[in-house]
Amino acid sequence: MTNYKLTIQYDGARYKGWQRLGNTENTIQGKIEKVLTEMAGEEIEIIGSGRTDAGAHALAQIANFKMRKHMTEEEVMKYMNRYLPQDISVVDVTIAHDRFHARYNAKDKTYSYKIWNKPFPQPFMRKYSMHVEEKLDQKKMKEAAKHFLGEHDFTSYSNAKGKKKSMDREIYSLDIKEKEGFIEIKIRGNGFLYNMVRKIVGTLIEVGLGEIDAASIPSILRSKERIQTGRMAEAEGLYLEKVGF
């Protein structure tokens, strides 16, 4: 069995997220597995570094799969890009060590989030950013961002249904920049819970709009009560940007 590592880009606008859901084929994982199964001549299951929400995107999702049939890296990449939908692209294929696991071996992840902060819509980016009409106070948002840095129990900032052994995660950096009407929020950490990035961004937006005070964030984290967090940012503005190993 050969273990292949893939780097994948996708526009998630028309998909129900990364994870294959029962008999629902309209997922990134489902589309890729269908092509791989036809290529390999056997049932293939692909392992992603993490799950992205319905409507969210990836600049460098990492995944791996194993198959009995031996093909070169170039052959795999060429076949996949020939038969995958045009909104899913394999940008790199490498033969990995047999024990490489895209999810368990991931050490950190970087997500970025785009906000169009103008009073009028941006038609060409409506599926790739969240529109906030009111002017956001970036100074306040940057002050709020500091409260998320370091290791915390992020129960309040997750919609995870299952009981995890630990809800603790460490945020290494959280940067906010503005360019040509877009505010980009970039967050890097050792891992993220379900909906965690979108809920953090939602809180930063509320701070930027003056709806809550940045000083309330530590108490929200300590409460471990999901009802304490407000809005959740839309999936369209979210990008999985990088996975570190």
Kinemage of the C-alpha trace (Angstrom):
@kinemage 1
@onewidth
@group {chain A} dominant
@subgroup {mainchain}
@vectorlist {calphas} color= white
{ca met a 1} P 0.000 0.000 0.000
{ca thr a 2} L 1.314 3.428 -0.954
{ca asn a 3} L 0.455 6.419 1.216
{ca tyr a 4} L -0.142 9.624 -0.761
{ca lys a 5} L -0.188 13.108 0.764
{ca leu a 6} L -2.304 15.709 -1.046
{ca thr a 7} L -2.441 19.489 -0.860
{ca ile a 8} L -5.884 20.621 -1.945
{ca gln a 9} L -7.507 23.958 -2.727
{ca tyr a 10} L -11.259 24.351 -2.984
{ca asp a 11} L -14.033 26.855 -3.339
{ca gly a 12} L -16.542 25.560 -0.819
{ca ala a 13} L -19.408 27.829 -1.867
{ca arg a 14} L -21.600 25.073 -3.317
{ca tyr a 15} L -20.631 22.235 -0.989
{ca lys a 16} L -21.923 20.991 2.355
{ca gly a 17} L -18.441 21.153 3.847
{ca trp a 18} L -15.466 18.803 3.807
{ca gln a 19} L -16.874 15.771 5.582
{ca arg a 20} L -18.782 13.101 3.673
{ca leu a 21} L -22.245 12.830 5.215
{ca gly a 22} L -23.892 9.426 4.792
{ca asn a 23} L -25.187 9.197 1.234
{ca thr a 24} L -24.692 12.919 0.562
{ca glu a 25} L -22.220 13.278 -2.295
{ca asn a 26} L -22.160 17.074 -2.273
{ca thr a 27} L -19.105 17.330 -0.016
{ca ile a 28} L -15.442 17.917 -0.789
{ca gln a 29} L -14.459 14.556 0.686
{ca gly a 30} L -17.201 12.796 -1.269
{ca lys a 31} L -16.144 14.311 -4.598
{ca ile a 32} L -12.472 13.455 -4.064
{ca glu a 33} L -13.151 9.910 -2.894
{ca lys a 34} L -15.325 9.225 -5.928
{ca val a 35} L -12.481 10.186 -8.282
{ca leu a 36} L -9.877 8.278 -6.252
{ca thr a 37} L -12.021 5.132 -6.152
{ca glu a 38} L -12.358 5.181 -9.932
{ca met a 39} L -8.625 5.796 -10.314
{ca ala a 40} L -7.575 3.058 -7.894
{ca gly a 41} L -10.123 0.420 -8.858
{ca glu a 42} L -10.924 -0.066 -5.166
{ca glu a 43} L -12.843 1.771 -2.454
{ca ile a 44} L -10.717 4.681 -1.207
{ca glu a 45} L -11.208 6.663 1.972
{ca ile a 46} L -9.368 9.954 2.312
{ca ile a 47} L -8.269 11.495 5.620
{ca gly a 48} L -8.330 15.284 5.890
{ca ser a 49} L -6.328 17.371 8.356
{ca gly a 50} L -9.622 18.811 9.569
{ca arg a 51} L -13.212 19.495 8.614
{ca thr a 52} L -14.317 22.762 7.066
{ca asp a 53} L -17.905 24.013 7.320
{ca ala a 54} L -20.449 24.183 4.528
{ca gly a 55} L -19.571 27.210 2.396
{ca ala a 56} L -16.020 27.572 3.769
{ca his a 57} L -12.922 27.386 1.591
{ca ala a 58} L -9.357 26.036 1.672
{ca leu a 59} L -6.112 27.341 0.231
{ca ala a 60} L -4.081 24.376 1.482
{ca gln a 61} L -6.096 21.532 2.957
{ca ile a 62} L -3.868 18.521 3.617
{ca ala a 63} L -5.136 14.968 3.190
{ca asn a 64} L -3.808 11.457 2.713
{ca phe a 65} L -5.023 8.160 1.314
{ca lys a 66} L -3.598 4.694 0.723
{ca met a 67} L -4.069 2.426 -2.297
{ca arg a 68} L -2.664 -0.846 -3.574
{ca lys a 69} L -2.235 0.352 -7.155
{ca his a 70} L 1.089 2.125 -7.593
{ca met a 71} L 1.067 5.398 -9.491
{ca thr a 72} L 3.614 8.188 -9.599
{ca glu a 73} L 2.908 11.487 -7.880
{ca glu a 74} L 2.544 13.166 -11.272
{ca glu a 75} L 0.095 10.511 -12.495
{ca val a 76} L -2.111 10.883 -9.423
{ca met a 77} L -2.146 14.672 -9.642
{ca lys a 78} L -2.892 14.660 -13.380
{ca tyr a 79} L -5.723 12.131 -13.041
{ca met a 80} L -7.380 13.916 -10.122
{ca asn a 81} L -7.311 17.353 -11.705
{ca arg a 82} L -8.706 15.924 -14.921
{ca tyr a 83} L -11.799 14.450 -13.268
{ca leu a 84} L -12.426 16.636 -10.217
{ca pro a 85} L -14.869 19.577 -10.480
{ca gln a 86} L -13.169 22.837 -11.406
{ca asp a 87} L -13.774 24.281 -7.937
{ca ile a 88} L -11.564 21.583 -6.373
{ca ser a 89} L -7.872 21.435 -7.258
{ca val a 90} L -4.986 19.198 -6.169
{ca val a 91} L -1.915 21.445 -6.152
{ca asp a 92} L 0.613 18.939 -4.835
{ca val a 93} L 1.015 15.165 -4.443
{ca thr a 94} L 3.835 13.455 -2.558
{ca ile a 95} L 4.408 9.864 -1.510
{ca ala a 96} L 4.484 9.988 2.285
{ca his a 97} L 5.777 7.699 4.996
{ca asp a 98} L 3.436 4.794 5.683
{ca arg a 99} L 2.602 6.173 9.137
{ca phe a 100} L 1.806 9.707 7.943
{ca his a 101} L -1.714 10.717 9.040
{ca ala a 102} L -3.052 14.089 7.884
{ca arg a 103} L -5.173 14.637 10.988
{ca tyr a 104} L -3.122 13.117 13.816
{ca asn a 105} L 0.229 14.478 12.600
{ca ala a 106} L -0.972 18.092 12.173
{ca lys a 107} L 0.788 20.376 14.672
{ca asp a 108} L -0.861 23.702 13.901
{ca lys a 109} L -3.371 25.328 11.587
{ca thr a 110} L -3.826 28.816 10.221
{ca tyr a 111} L -7.231 30.179 9.222
{ca ser a 112} L -8.003 33.514 7.631
{ca tyr a 113} L -11.315 35.346 7.557
{ca lys a 114} L -12.352 38.108 5.152
{ca ile a 115} L -14.829 40.871 6.004
{ca trp a 116} L -16.032 43.386 3.411
{ca asn a 117} L -16.490 46.484 5.571
{ca lys a 118} L -18.266 48.972 3.327
{ca pro a 119} L -21.883 50.255 3.304
{ca phe a 120} L -22.466 48.733 -0.154
{ca pro a 121} L -22.152 45.055 -1.208
{ca gln a 122} L -19.145 43.622 -3.048
{ca pro a 123} L -20.809 41.468 -5.757
{ca phe a 124} L -17.677 39.608 -6.852
{ca met a 125} L -16.768 38.528 -3.309
{ca arg a 126} L -20.222 37.836 -1.891
{ca lys a 127} L -19.487 34.085 -1.669
{ca tyr a 128} L -15.981 34.630 -0.327
{ca ser a 129} L -16.389 37.217 2.434
{ca met a 130} L -18.842 38.439 5.053
{ca his a 131} L -20.419 41.828 4.478
{ca val a 132} L -20.561 44.134 7.507
{ca glu a 133} L -22.071 47.491 6.550
{ca glu a 134} L -21.302 49.457 9.711
{ca lys a 135} L -17.746 50.723 10.187
{ca leu a 136} L -15.768 48.389 12.431
{ca asp a 137} L -13.451 49.834 15.068
{ca gln a 138} L -10.282 47.909 14.320
{ca lys a 139} L -8.424 49.332 17.299
{ca lys a 140} L -10.972 47.801 19.659
{ca met a 141} L -10.916 44.537 17.708
{ca lys a 142} L -7.140 44.299 18.053
{ca glu a 143} L -7.419 44.885 21.803
{ca ala a 144} L -10.056 42.143 21.994
{ca ala a 145} L -7.887 39.749 19.990
{ca lys a 146} L -5.250 39.774 22.745
{ca his a 147} L -7.647 38.027 25.137
{ca phe a 148} L -7.753 34.932 22.908
{ca leu a 149} L -3.974 34.457 22.791
{ca gly a 150} L -2.456 31.613 24.778
{ca glu a 151} L -4.059 28.439 26.087
{ca his a 152} L -7.715 28.476 27.146
{ca asp a 153} L -10.694 26.210 27.527
{ca phe a 154} L -12.715 27.200 24.436
{ca thr a 155} L -15.970 25.442 25.351
{ca ser a 156} L -17.806 28.783 25.092
{ca tyr a 157} L -16.493 29.239 21.559
{ca ser a 158} L -17.431 25.875 20.117
{ca asn a 159} L -20.543 24.090 18.888
{ca ala a 160} L -18.921 20.663 19.203
{ca lys a 161} L -21.608 18.070 19.983
{ca gly a 162} L -19.359 15.255 21.170
{ca lys a 163} L -17.597 15.258 24.521
{ca lys a 164} L -13.934 15.892 23.884
{ca lys a 165} L -11.270 14.784 26.350
{ca ser a 166} L -10.146 18.383 26.422
{ca met a 167} L -11.567 21.613 25.069
{ca asp a 168} L -8.260 23.364 25.682
{ca arg a 169} L -6.594 24.907 22.654
{ca glu a 170} L -3.673 27.317 22.287
{ca ile a 171} L -3.807 30.366 20.015
{ca tyr a 172} L -0.343 31.406 18.854
{ca ser a 173} L -1.298 34.538 16.926
{ca leu a 174} L -4.382 36.536 15.961
{ca asp a 175} L -3.768 39.402 13.549
{ca ile a 176} L -6.162 41.936 12.038
{ca lys a 177} L -5.316 43.938 8.919
{ca glu a 178} L -7.271 46.139 6.502
{ca lys a 179} L -6.693 46.549 2.780
{ca glu a 180} L -8.897 48.141 0.154
{ca gly a 181} L -12.115 47.717 2.101
{ca phe a 182} L -11.415 44.181 3.311
{ca ile a 183} L -10.556 43.391 6.908
{ca glu a 184} L -8.612 40.149 7.153
{ca ile a 185} L -8.418 38.262 10.429
{ca lys a 186} L -5.692 35.610 10.568
{ca ile a 187} L -5.593 33.117 13.425
{ca arg a 188} L -3.015 30.399 14.085
{ca gly a 189} L -3.212 27.766 16.788
{ca asn a 190} L -2.458 24.169 17.694
{ca gly a 191} L -6.014 23.134 16.823
{ca phe a 192} L -9.569 24.396 16.577
{ca leu a 193} L -12.905 23.094 17.814
{ca tyr a 194} L -16.054 22.940 15.691
{ca asn a 195} L -17.126 26.512 14.735
{ca met a 196} L -14.427 27.969 17.022
{ca val a 197} L -12.886 30.335 14.465
{ca arg a 198} L -16.259 31.632 13.280
{ca lys a 199} L -17.410 32.277 16.853
{ca ile a 200} L -14.189 34.118 17.713
{ca val a 201} L -14.571 36.261 14.587
{ca gly a 202} L -18.211 36.875 15.521
{ca thr a 203} L -17.122 38.209 18.908
{ca leu a 204} L -14.483 40.446 17.303
{ca ile a 205} L -17.161 41.871 14.995
{ca glu a 206} L -19.417 42.592 17.985
{ca val a 207} L -16.543 44.382 19.699
{ca gly a 208} L -15.834 46.343 16.512
{ca leu a 209} L -19.480 47.419 16.350
{ca gly a 210} L -19.509 48.478 20.013
{ca glu a 211} L -22.061 45.799 20.948
{ca ile a 212} L -19.847 44.234 23.628
{ca asp a 213} L -16.726 45.292 25.481
{ca ala a 214} L -13.420 43.541 24.889
{ca ala a 215} L -12.988 43.242 28.654
{ca ser a 216} L -15.896 40.765 28.790
{ca ile a 217} L -14.037 38.097 26.762
{ca pro a 218} L -12.067 36.557 29.684
{ca ser a 219} L -15.283 36.032 31.666
{ca ile a 220} L -16.973 34.482 28.599
{ca leu a 221} L -14.058 32.048 28.292
{ca arg a 222} L -14.168 31.205 32.003
{ca ser a 223} L -17.932 30.640 31.944
{ca lys a 224} L -17.686 27.670 29.527
{ca glu a 225} L -21.266 28.572 28.557
{ca arg a 226} L -21.965 28.699 24.819
{ca ile a 227} L -24.987 30.906 25.433
{ca gln a 228} L -22.558 33.650 26.532
{ca thr a 229} L -21.171 34.064 23.013
{ca gly a 230} L -23.136 36.102 20.528
{ca arg a 231} L -23.103 35.988 16.767
{ca met a 232} L -21.213 33.466 14.682
{ca ala a 233} L -19.514 34.804 11.549
{ca glu a 234} L -20.745 33.442 8.223
{ca ala a 235} L -18.913 30.473 6.700
{ca glu a 236} L -18.347 32.223 3.357
{ca gly a 237} L -15.522 34.372 4.720
{ca leu a 238} L -13.535 31.481 6.196
{ca tyr a 239} L -10.404 29.946 4.623
{ca leu a 240} L -8.188 27.120 5.838
{ca glu a 241} L -4.898 28.695 4.855
{ca lys a 242} L -2.125 26.417 6.124
{ca val a 243} L -1.517 23.207 8.066
{ca gly a 244} L 1.807 22.684 9.799
{ca phe a 245} L 3.447 19.306 10.447
